[in-house]
Amino acid sequence: MAIEPAARKRSEQEAGRREARDALLNHGVNPYPYIWEVTHRVAEVLSAFESQEDDSFTVSVAGRMVSRRIMGKASFFDLQDASGRMQVYVRRDDLPEEYYNTVFKRLLHIGDIVGIRGFVFRTRMGEITVHATAFELLSKALRPLPNVKQQDDEVFNEVTEKEFRYRQRYVDLNINPEVRETFVQRARMVTALRQFLDDKGYIEVETPVLQPLYGGATARPFVTHHHALDMTVFLRIADELYLKRCIAGGFEGVYEIAKDFRNEGLDRSHNPEFTMLELYVAYKDYRWMMDLVEEMLTHVTVKLHGQLSFTKAGREISLSRPWRRIAFFDALARWACPGRNLQGLERDSLAHIAQEAGREVDASMGSGKILDDLFGAFVEPELVQPTFIVDYPLSLSPLAKRHRSQEGLVERFELFVDGKELCNAFSELNDPDDQRARFEEQQNLRAGGDIEAMQTDEDYLRALEYGMPPTAGLGIGIDRLAMLMTDSPTIRDVILFPLMRPEGQP
């Protein structure tokens, strides 16, 4: 048997559960059997019995024992599975006497996972209940779950510390049904996105996670080493450049829902490992993509909420179309530097304006970084209802096509809802010489100390030289969209197992 780390001292409850486990073995009871046939989930039992109230309704259910009331020759306990919670009635006369008196009454604990076969009835108090005719322990819990109390349909428990909940998510899921529901909703959201894109005829593909060069975004990568090839590789920061290789290869619509990784800080809306949806469609531009985003996200909202409005952090959000569209520099003139047009200003002038506005500017920040900082500080919090910010400065968008009518801008939009960016999209740059010049500008920024600037990807440039059609590209942050759709305050609430320091480190 495996030995636990010596540093951890078991509680009295844990010691008692291990003694009970050993006693079960001595009584010939396997505390970890192999299989149990489940015919119904709890929710199915409760729903079906409402229309079939007779003792012929027999079921086989399984789940965790979450409460117990021993009453001599008969007992009640509550069984919880992934779908809900219901009462079980156990009578001594229906089980072997030794099993009921010894195993059930003395050697089982709250948190044990059990299987029940029996018929369904309604108690005098009106509660739908399973009368157990067969009972089996399926997994002995050696650690007690935190204390949980239920009163007037409200659950009270001792697990309130966020770090505990994120670190021991398996406990959080067991005692907080609303947490399980958040992840069910997230899964339904991803399914709705995938179905929408599949119905449009776009092809889901897979691109490399380990890349010899990282690109597609301005971010710091995670670095590792491949021993067999003796080469440095990077965890991808975006899927973009490989998906656009697919468009250059003849696909006309491709998408990927996948993990990306950025070696950056953590906050309420950033996690180093996150999920993105990226979509690229040939022969389209960013204006067409704005319409598609409206169509897609309203589709998802109706799938999850049944309507186009919902509440986020106490505020009603409405996704009724059309959504507001504001140019990037118009938004800065409205909220960051009222009445001032920052378009076309030199870097030093922008730095002075930003400092006047109370922002810190260091020598590594180019014009794009300064504008982005002003935008994040003053504009984003104002964008509560769905808003497209369009027509970004060229310095902020090294992969976007130059604006067809405005000098110094690119054809790009970002979607903001509840003050957070959800989407980023371009008319994609497909001129290989222009793209090479943009990469060279990024290298100059890197030489000046900007560690997030892009690298030059010669293979991607070669793909463009073979020819890539006009293309619209889109990236959607799945985690942030899940935060919005489930009314979750932080990104860690919608990631099952967020990255955390090892236990014991400050």
C-alpha positions in Angstrom: 0.0 0.0 0.0 1.3 3.5 -0.9 2.7 5.5 2.0 1.7 9.2 2.5 4.2 11.9 3.1 5.4 11.7 6.6 4.9 15.5 7.2 1.1 15.2 7.1 -0.6 14.1 10.3 -4.0 12.5 9.9 -7.0 13.8 11.8 -9.0 11.6 14.1 -11.8 11.4 11.5 -9.3 10.2 8.9 -7.9 7.6 11.3 -11.4 6.4 12.1 -12.3 6.0 8.4 -9.1 4.0 7.8 -10.0 1.7 10.7 -13.5 1.3 9.2 -12.0 0.4 5.9 -9.8 -2.3 7.5 -12.9 -3.6 9.4 -14.8 -3.8 6.1 -12.1 -5.9 4.6 -12.2 -8.2 7.7 -16.0 -8.6 7.1 -15.3 -9.6 3.5 -16.5 -6.4 2.0 -14.5 -4.9 -0.8 -14.4 -1.1 -0.2 -13.4 -0.5 -3.9 -15.4 -2.9 -6.2 -15.2 -2.7 -9.9 -18.6 -1.8 -11.4 -22.2 -0.9 -10.6 -25.1 -0.8 -13.1 -26.8 2.6 -13.1 -30.2 2.7 -14.7 -31.2 6.3 -13.7 -29.7 9.5 -12.5 -31.2 11.2 -9.5 -32.8 13.9 -11.7 -34.4 11.3 -13.9 -35.8 9.5 -10.9 -37.4 12.6 -9.5 -38.8 13.6 -12.9 -40.1 10.2 -13.9 -41.8 9.4 -10.6 -43.9 12.5 -10.8 -45.8 10.8 -13.6 -45.5 7.2 -12.4 -46.3 7.1 -8.7 -46.4 3.3 -8.0 -44.2 0.8 -6.4 -43.4 -0.9 -9.7 -41.0 1.9 -10.6 -37.6 0.3 -9.8 -34.2 2.0 -10.2 -30.6 1.4 -9.7 -28.7 4.6 -8.7 -25.3 5.5 -7.4 -23.7 8.5 -5.8 -22.2 10.0 -2.7 -23.8 9.7 0.7 -24.1 13.3 1.9 -26.2 13.0 5.0 -27.5 10.1 7.2 -30.2 9.6 9.8 -29.9 6.3 11.7 -33.1 5.2 13.4 -32.7 1.6 14.8 -34.3 -0.8 12.4 -34.6 1.7 9.6 -32.5 4.7 8.3 -32.6 7.5 5.8 -29.7 9.1 3.9 -29.3 11.6 1.1 -27.7 10.4 -2.1 -26.0 12.9 -4.4 -24.9 12.3 -8.0 -24.0 14.7 -10.8 -27.6 15.5 -11.5 -29.0 16.2 -8.1 -29.8 14.9 -4.6 -32.5 12.6 -3.3 -33.5 10.6 -0.2 -32.9 6.8 0.3 -34.7 4.6 2.8 -32.8 1.6 4.1 -34.6 -1.0 6.3 -32.9 -3.8 8.3 -35.3 -6.4 7.1 -34.4 -5.8 3.4 -30.6 -6.4 3.9 -28.6 -9.1 5.5 -28.9 -8.4 9.3 -25.1 -8.4 9.9 -24.6 -6.0 6.9 -27.2 -3.5 8.1 -26.1 -3.6 11.8 -22.3 -3.6 11.2 -21.5 -2.3 7.7 -24.2 0.2 7.2 -24.6 1.6 10.7 -21.0 1.5 11.9 -18.6 1.3 9.0 -20.0 3.8 6.5 -19.4 7.5 6.6 -20.7 10.7 5.0 -18.8 11.0 1.7 -18.8 7.3 0.9 -19.9 6.4 -2.6 -22.6 3.8 -2.7 -24.9 2.0 -5.1 -28.7 1.4 -4.5 -31.3 -0.8 -6.1 -34.9 -0.5 -5.1 -38.3 1.0 -5.8 -39.4 4.6 -5.6 -42.2 5.9 -3.3 -43.3 9.1 -1.7 -43.0 9.4 2.1 -45.8 10.8 4.3 -43.9 14.1 4.2 -44.2 14.1 0.4 -40.6 13.4 -0.4 -39.7 11.2 -3.3 -37.5 8.4 -1.9 -35.9 5.2 -3.1 -36.6 2.2 -0.8 -33.4 0.2 -1.0 -33.7 -3.5 -1.6 -30.0 -3.9 -2.5 -27.1 -1.8 -1.2 -23.3 -1.8 -2.0 -20.4 0.3 -1.0 -18.6 1.4 -4.1 -15.8 3.6 -2.7 -14.7 4.2 0.8 -13.9 7.9 1.4 -10.8 8.1 3.7 -11.0 11.9 4.1 -14.2 13.7 5.3 -15.8 16.3 3.1 -16.1 19.8 4.7 -19.2 20.2 6.8 -22.2 21.0 4.6 -25.6 22.0 5.8 -28.7 22.6 3.7 -31.7 24.7 4.9 -34.5 26.2 2.8 -32.7 25.1 -0.4 -29.6 27.0 0.6 -26.3 25.3 1.1 -23.9 26.4 3.9 -20.4 24.9 4.1 -17.1 25.7 5.7 -15.3 26.0 2.3 -15.3 29.7 1.6 -11.6 30.4 1.0 -11.0 30.8 -2.7 -7.5 29.2 -2.7 -8.9 26.1 -1.1 -11.6 25.8 -3.7 -9.3 26.3 -6.6 -6.6 24.0 -5.3 -9.0 21.2 -4.2 -11.6 21.6 -7.0 -12.7 18.0 -6.5 -14.0 19.1 -3.0 -15.5 22.3 -4.4 -17.4 20.4 -7.1 -18.8 18.0 -4.5 -20.2 20.5 -2.1 -21.1 23.4 -4.4 -23.7 22.3 -7.0 -23.5 25.8 -8.6 -19.9 25.3 -9.4 -20.6 22.1 -11.2 -23.4 24.0 -13.1 -20.8 26.6 -14.2 -18.7 24.0 -15.9 -21.8 22.3 -17.4 -22.7 25.7 -18.9 -19.2 26.2 -20.2 -19.3 22.9 -21.9 -22.7 23.8 -23.5 -21.2 27.1 -24.6 -18.3 25.4 -26.4 -20.7 22.9 -28.0 -22.9 25.8 -29.3 -19.9 27.6 -30.8 -18.7 24.4 -32.5 -22.1 23.6 -33.9 -22.5 27.1 -35.2 -19.2 26.9 -37.1 -19.7 23.4 -38.3 -23.2 24.4 -39.7 -21.5 27.1 -41.6 -19.2 24.5 -43.3 -16.0 25.5 -41.6 -13.4 22.8 -40.8 -12.1 22.2 -37.3 -8.3 21.5 -37.5 -5.4 21.0 -35.1 -2.2 22.9 -35.1 1.1 22.4 -33.2 1.3 23.2 -29.5 5.1 22.9 -29.5 6.5 25.4 -32.1 10.1 26.3 -33.2 9.0 29.9 -33.3 6.2 31.5 -31.4 3.9 34.1 -33.1 0.4 35.3 -33.7 0.3 37.6 -30.7 2.6 39.9 -28.7 3.3 37.9 -25.6 6.1 36.2 -23.6 6.3 32.4 -24.3 7.0 29.4 -22.2 10.3 27.8 -23.3 11.3 24.1 -23.2 13.8 21.8 -24.9 13.3 18.9 -27.1 16.0 16.4 -26.3 15.8 14.1 -29.4 16.1 17.0 -31.8 18.3 19.0 -29.5 16.3 22.2 -30.1 14.5 24.9 -28.2 10.7 24.9 -28.6 8.0 27.2 -27.4 4.4 26.5 -26.1 2.2 28.4 -28.6 0.9 31.8 -27.6 -1.6 31.8 -30.5 -2.9 29.5 -33.3 -3.0 32.2 -35.9 0.0 31.7 -38.1 -0.6 28.0 -38.6 -4.3 28.4 -39.3 -3.4 31.0 -41.9 -1.0 28.5 -43.4 -4.1 26.3 -43.9 -5.8 29.1 -45.8 -2.8 29.5 -48.0 -3.0 25.7 -48.5 -6.4 25.9 -50.0 -8.9 25.6 -47.1 -11.5 28.3 -47.3 -12.7 28.2 -43.6 -10.8 26.7 -40.7 -11.1 27.0 -36.9 -9.5 25.6 -33.8 -10.6 25.5 -30.1 -7.4 24.9 -28.2 -5.2 25.8 -25.3 -2.7 28.6 -25.6 0.0 29.6 -23.2 1.5 32.9 -22.2 4.3 33.4 -19.6 2.7 36.4 -18.0 1.1 37.5 -14.8 -2.2 36.3 -13.3 -5.2 38.4 -12.5 -9.0 38.3 -12.5 -9.1 38.0 -16.3 -5.7 36.4 -17.2 -4.4 32.8 -16.6 -1.1 31.6 -18.2 -3.0 28.6 -19.7 -6.2 29.6 -21.5 -8.5 28.5 -24.2 -9.0 30.3 -27.5 -11.3 29.9 -30.5 -9.6 31.1 -33.7 -11.4 31.2 -37.0 -10.2 32.2 -40.5 -12.4 32.5 -43.6 -11.1 33.2 -47.1 -12.4 36.0 -49.3 -13.9 37.9 -46.3 -12.9 41.1 -44.4 -13.3 42.4 -40.9 -16.6 44.1 -41.6 -18.1 40.7 -42.6 -16.5 39.2 -39.5 -18.2 41.7 -37.2 -21.6 40.6 -38.5 -20.7 36.9 -38.1 -19.6 37.5 -34.4 -22.9 39.2 -33.7 -24.7 36.2 -35.2 -22.6 33.6 -33.5 -22.7 35.1 -30.0 -26.4 35.8 -30.0 -26.8 32.1 -31.1 -24.8 31.0 -28.1 -26.6 33.4 -25.7 -30.0 32.0 -26.7 -28.7 28.4 -26.3 -27.6 29.1 -22.8 -30.1 31.7 -21.5 -33.1 31.3 -23.8 -33.0 35.0 -24.5 -30.6 37.8 -25.5 -30.2 39.4 -22.1 -28.7 38.2 -18.8 -27.2 39.6 -15.6 -23.5 40.0 -15.1 -22.2 41.3 -11.7 -25.6 42.8 -11.0 -25.8 44.6 -14.4 -28.1 43.6 -17.2 -26.3 42.8 -20.4 -28.3 42.8 -23.7 -26.9 41.2 -26.8 -29.7 42.5 -29.0 -28.4 43.5 -32.4 -27.0 45.7 -33.8 -24.0 46.3 -31.4 -22.3 49.7 -31.0 -19.3 50.4 -33.2 -16.7 53.1 -32.2 -13.3 53.9 -33.8 -10.3 53.4 -31.6 -9.1 57.0 -31.6 -12.7 58.3 -31.2 -12.9 56.2 -28.0 -9.7 57.6 -26.7 -10.9 61.2 -27.4 -14.1 60.4 -25.6 -12.9 58.7 -22.4 -9.1 58.8 -22.1 -8.1 62.3 -23.3 -11.4 64.2 -23.7 -11.4 66.4 -26.8 -7.8 65.4 -27.9 -7.1 63.6 -31.2 -4.1 61.3 -30.6 -4.0 59.9 -34.1 -0.7 60.5 -35.8 1.2 61.9 -32.8 4.8 60.9 -32.3 5.9 58.6 -29.5 7.3 61.3 -27.2 4.1 63.4 -27.5 2.0 60.3 -26.6 4.3 59.5 -23.7 3.8 63.1 -22.3 0.0 62.9 -22.7 0.0 59.5 -20.9 2.1 60.8 -18.0 -0.2 63.8 -17.7 -3.1 61.3 -17.4 -1.3 59.5 -14.5 0.1 56.5 -16.5 3.6 55.2 -16.1 5.7 55.1 -19.3 9.1 53.5 -19.6 11.7 53.5 -22.4 10.7 50.1 -23.8 7.2 51.3 -24.7 6.6 52.3 -28.3 3.6 54.3 -29.5 1.4 51.2 -29.7 2.1 50.2 -26.1 1.3 53.7 -24.8 -1.9 53.9 -26.7 -2.9 50.4 -25.6 -2.2 51.4 -21.9 -4.4 54.5 -22.2 -7.1 52.5 -23.8 -7.0 49.8 -21.1 -7.1 52.2 -18.3 -9.7 54.7 -19.4 -11.8 53.2 -22.2 -12.3 49.5 -21.4 -14.2 50.1 -18.1 -16.8 52.2 -20.1 -17.6 49.4 -22.5 -20.3 47.5 -20.6 -22.8 46.7 -23.4 -21.5 44.9 -26.5 -19.2 47.3 -28.3 -16.9 46.9 -31.3 -13.8 49.1 -31.2 -12.6 49.4 -34.8 -9.8 50.7 -36.9 -6.7 50.4 -34.7 -3.3 52.0 -35.2 -0.8 50.2 -37.3 1.7 50.1 -34.5 -0.7 47.9 -32.4 -1.5 45.4 -35.1 1.5 43.7 -36.9 -0.6 41.0 -38.5 -3.6 43.1 -39.8 -4.1 44.6 -43.2 -3.6 48.3 -43.7 -6.9 50.3 -43.7 -8.2 50.7 -47.2 -9.0 54.4 -46.7 -7.3 55.8 -43.6 -3.5 56.2 -43.4 -1.8 54.8 -40.3 -4.6 52.5 -39.4 -5.4 48.8 -39.9 -8.7 46.9 -40.5 -9.1 45.4 -37.0 -11.8 45.2 -34.4 -12.1 44.1 -30.8 -15.3 43.2 -29.1 -15.8 44.4 -25.5 -18.6 43.4 -23.1 -18.7 44.1 -19.4 -15.5 46.1 -19.7 -13.5 43.1 -21.0 -12.1 42.2 -24.4 -13.8 39.1 -25.8 -12.8 39.0 -29.4 -10.0 40.3 -31.7 -10.3 40.2 -35.5 -8.6 41.5 -38.6 -8.7 41.8 -42.3 -5.6 39.6 -42.4 -2.4 40.9 -43.9 -1.6 38.8 -47.0 1.1 40.9 -48.6 4.4 39.0 -47.8 6.6 42.1 -48.3 4.5 44.2 -46.0 4.4 41.4 -43.5 8.2 41.1 -43.5 8.5 44.9 -42.9 6.1 44.5 -39.9 8.2 41.7 -38.5 11.3 43.8 -38.9 9.6 46.6 -36.9 8.8 44.1 -34.2 12.5 43.0 -34.1 13.5 46.7 -33.5 11.0 46.8 -30.6 12.5 43.6 -29.2 16.0 45.1 -29.5 14.8 48.1 -27.5 13.7 45.9 -24.6 10.1 44.8 -25.6 10.2 41.1 -24.7 6.7 40.6 -26.0 7.5 41.7 -29.6 7.0 39.1 -32.3 9.8 37.1 -34.0 10.3 36.9 -37.8 8.7 33.6 -39.0 10.4 32.9 -42.4 8.3 29.8 -43.0 5.1 31.8 -42.6 6.4 34.5 -45.0 7.2 31.7 -47.5 3.5 30.5 -47.2 2.4 34.1 -48.0 4.7 34.2 -50.9 2.8 31.2 -52.4 -0.3 33.3 -52.1 -3.0 33.6 -49.5 -6.5 35.0 -50.5 -8.1 37.9 -48.8 -9.0 36.5 -45.3 -11.0 37.5 -42.2 -9.5 36.2 -39.0 -11.0 36.1 -35.5 -9.9 35.1 -32.0 -12.4 34.6 -29.1 -11.2 34.1 -25.5 -13.3 31.1 -24.4 -12.6 31.6 -20.7 -13.7 35.2 -20.7 -16.8 34.4 -22.7 -17.5 31.7 -20.1 -17.1 34.3 -17.3 -19.6 36.5 -19.1 -22.1 33.7 -19.8 -22.0 32.2 -16.2 -21.8 35.5 -14.2 -18.4 34.5 -12.8 -16.2 37.2 -11.3 -12.7 35.7 -12.1 -11.2 33.6 -14.8 -10.3 31.0 -12.1 -14.0 30.4 -11.6 -14.4 29.0 -15.1 -11.1 27.0 -15.3 -11.4 23.7 -13.5 -7.8 23.6 -12.4 -6.1 27.0 -12.6 -2.4 27.4 -12.2 -1.3 28.0 -8.6 1.9 28.0 -6.6 2.8 24.7 -5.0 1.3 24.3 -1.5 3.4 25.8 1.3 5.0 28.5 -0.9 4.3 32.1 0.1 
